[in-house]
Amino acid sequence: MSRNKTGGKKLRLAALSKIRPAPRWADIKKFSLKGARSRRIRITVPKWRRGKNLRV
């Protein structure tokens, strides 16, 4: 059984889940093939309720 989490912990978990590693092709595009081996970029998951023009 899971225990109840505090409000702050829930918010931190939710914030972490919104930041994901970008796809490999995005890393390669930014850093080239050799540079992308050890460097990763991260993206925020888009909010589906917003329009495509509003990446907030």
CYANA upper distance limits for C-alpha pairs under 8 A (distance plus 0.5 A):
  5 LYS  CA      9 LYS  CA      6.84
  5 LYS  CA     10 LYS  CA      6.97
  6 THR  CA     10 LYS  CA      6.95
  7 GLY  CA     11 LEU  CA      6.85
  8 GLY  CA     12 ARG  CA      6.77
  9 LYS  CA     13 LEU  CA      6.65
 10 LYS  CA     14 ALA  CA      6.66
 11 LEU  CA     15 ALA  CA      6.63
 12 ARG  CA     16 LEU  CA      6.71
 13 LEU  CA     17 SER  CA      6.81
 14 ALA  CA     18 LYS  CA      7.12
 15 ALA  CA     19 ILE  CA      7.60
 18 LYS  CA     44 THR  CA      5.92
 18 LYS  CA     45 VAL  CA      5.73
 19 ILE  CA     42 ARG  CA      6.97
 19 ILE  CA     43 ILE  CA      6.17
 19 ILE  CA     44 THR  CA      5.03
 19 ILE  CA     45 VAL  CA      6.79
 20 ARG  CA     42 ARG  CA      6.07
 20 ARG  CA     43 ILE  CA      6.02
 20 ARG  CA     44 THR  CA      6.73
 20 ARG  CA     45 VAL  CA      7.48
 21 PRO  CA     40 ARG  CA      7.50
 21 PRO  CA     41 ILE  CA      6.67
 21 PRO  CA     42 ARG  CA      4.86
 21 PRO  CA     43 ILE  CA      6.61
 22 ALA  CA     26 ALA  CA      6.83
 22 ALA  CA     27 ASP  CA      7.51
 22 ALA  CA     40 ARG  CA      7.89
 22 ALA  CA     41 ILE  CA      6.31
 22 ALA  CA     42 ARG  CA      5.58
 22 ALA  CA     43 ILE  CA      6.06
 23 PRO  CA     27 ASP  CA      7.36
 24 ARG  CA     28 ILE  CA      6.79
 25 TRP  CA     29 LYS  CA      6.52
 26 ALA  CA     30 LYS  CA      6.77
 26 ALA  CA     41 ILE  CA      8.43
 27 ASP  CA     31 PHE  CA      6.44
 27 ASP  CA     32 SER  CA      7.89
 27 ASP  CA     36 ALA  CA      5.99
 27 ASP  CA     39 ARG  CA      8.04
 27 ASP  CA     40 ARG  CA      6.51
 27 ASP  CA     41 ILE  CA      6.74
 28 ILE  CA     32 SER  CA      5.06
 28 ILE  CA     33 LEU  CA      5.61
 28 ILE  CA     35 GLY  CA      8.04
 28 ILE  CA     36 ALA  CA      5.85
 29 LYS  CA     33 LEU  CA      8.43
 30 LYS  CA     36 ALA  CA      8.33
 31 PHE  CA     35 GLY  CA      5.40
 31 PHE  CA     36 ALA  CA      5.76
 31 PHE  CA     39 ARG  CA      8.24
 32 SER  CA     36 ALA  CA      6.49
 33 LEU  CA     37 ARG  CA      7.35
 35 GLY  CA     39 ARG  CA      6.94
 36 ALA  CA     40 ARG  CA      6.99
 46 PRO  CA     55 ARG  CA      7.18
 46 PRO  CA     56 VAL  CA      8.33
 47 LYS  CA     55 ARG  CA      8.09
 47 LYS  CA     56 VAL  CA      8.10
 50 ARG  CA     54 LEU  CA      6.57
 50 ARG  CA     55 ARG  CA      7.81
 50 ARG  CA     56 VAL  CA      8.29
 51 GLY  CA     55 ARG  CA      8.10
